[in-house]
Structure formats: structure tokens, C-alpha cells
């Protein structure tokens, strides 16, 4: 009869391996540490990426520099000439990402919409357009408003973060994210100081 047949609570019994007790014990001589070297000594440790002293992988692979190109804002760009040439906008109407997708002028809403003011040579915009886009160029805005239309610029995420109102005359950022230089003043503080009347003596 074996102990595990009497009770499961007894558990397994495994004899502890005693190393360094002679060659007859199976773990004598080098005691499982191999032959000479740092690994055979006590107190050794190596980081996970250590490759035995050869040039490590992270130093062998190609390095890439930093670029702001991955942070650029991409737009679907549509010219006024393409809009007025389409039958859906021949008599004017609402111009937005949804209507341009329906007309087949842009693909989807994965990017912001930007309207440019290029028209065919010698032609002028004669139909009123109600334009809603992320960006509208200055020439496009002037032509649309001259034809009796309206323009609403929603702006981009960057405009929102910087506090830029694309529909106002003042398009300067209102949220200053950069730290001011030591001892310097912001543009807003300088303008406010200039407007204050001089103190009477």
C-alpha cells in the first residue's frame, strides 16, 4: 500500500536535490552550473536582452529619426469649379461632407473637408452655396459670400485645442500652450498694457 492510496491530503513527496556532494550524487563537480565562466560563479545576473557580449539586437537594427509628418492634418480637397460643375449644385444648395459624398466628389468622412476657390478661367460663381467644411480658403469664402452664400468653418482638432475660431476675423490662437520665456510677456499682456492710459503724475 502506498501513501497516496491512503489519503490525498498527504500530497506528493519529492526529495530535495542536494548539489555539490560529490560526483556520485549526480550533481557534484560543477553542480549543474556547467564549466568555467561568469555563470558558474555565485552572484551573477544578466538582463534579459544580454547576448553574451556581442552587439545587441537593439543596437544592430536601423534607427529612425523623429518627424512631424505623422502628425499632419489631411483633408479631402474640392475646388469650387468641381462643385458648380456637378448637377446636384447647379442651382446652389448645401455643400457639406455628406452632400459631397452623395455626389461622389469625396470618398468618406475619414478626413476633414477643405474647399478651394479655383474656378474655370473667366467664370464667376453665380449660385448661392451654403458651405460647411473644416477649412475654406480665403478666395473661396470671398466668392461664396459675393454670390449670396454662407460659409461655416468647423476647424480641425488642432484649431479646437489652440482655441482658434475659424469664423471670426481674429484667427489667432487663444489658448497659449507654450511656456513664456523668463521675464517676458505674452502678446495678449503686451497689448493690454499698451491700451491702458498712462498714470497721472
Secondary structure, 3 states (H helix, E strand, C coil): CCHHHHCHHHCCCCCCCCCCCCHHHCCCCCCCCCCCCHHHCCCCCCCCCCCCCCCCHHHHCCCCCCCHHHHCCCEEEEEHHHHHHCHHHCCCEEECHHHHHHHCCCCCCCCEEEEECCCCCCCCCCCCEEEEECEECHHHHHHHHHCCCEEEECCCHHHHHHCCCCCCCCCCCCCCCCCCCCCCCCHHHHHHHHHCCCCCC
